Amino acid sequence: MPDLTLLTDEELLERRIALGRSLTTAADLVPTPTPSFFEKLQQDIDAAAAEWIGRRS
């Protein structure tokens, strides 16, 4: 990989645009969790909090 300090502003902009596109594409591949995922996550958080509080009491 070349030293980024040696690149022109135009070359840096081209790299930034290319990176932004690849990150957007990667983000599009990640599925959106279902509502049940968040419900289960909340239940797990609540259970862990209750266990932690129980241990402190």
Buried (B, 14 or more C-beta within 10 A) or exposed (E): EEEEEEEEEEEEEEEEEEEEEEEEEEEEEEEEEEEEEEEEEEEEEEEEEEEEEEEEE
